[in-house]
């Protein structure tokens, strides 16, 4: 299984996104998950990729969350969590997403 973090340099959440993916993988006993990073550098590159705002988390090439909306600009992403909107999904949300792709 491979997770990819799509981000742009202006987004402060991409590093923690990777940490949360690692924590979620550990939570479900999947220490074999590879994490890669994909820097998006322009609106054109965003439009040509599955970028839904930074950070976008792909699992085996598919967005981890079904409500993803592709964007064609460098934008930060907002996730719905149990405590409200956040710049990152929770570890539990990521664990559920990883389980769904196992």
C-alpha angles and dihedrals in degrees: 000000000000129000120196125196112208112198147147125227094251093063115092096195105067097088093051090045089063091047090053092048089053091048091048091049090051090047091058095039096252103130089152094076113123115217120205132177128225116192113208109208106178145019089253091055090047091052092050094051137056089262114152096172131297120329101028112174116207123190112201089341097309126102110260091228127056094215093065117135116197115234131200098211140062100271138149117247126232122208128201110235133173089263096047136270117347140172088239138038116244122258089249092053090050092047089053090049091050092048089052091057098044 
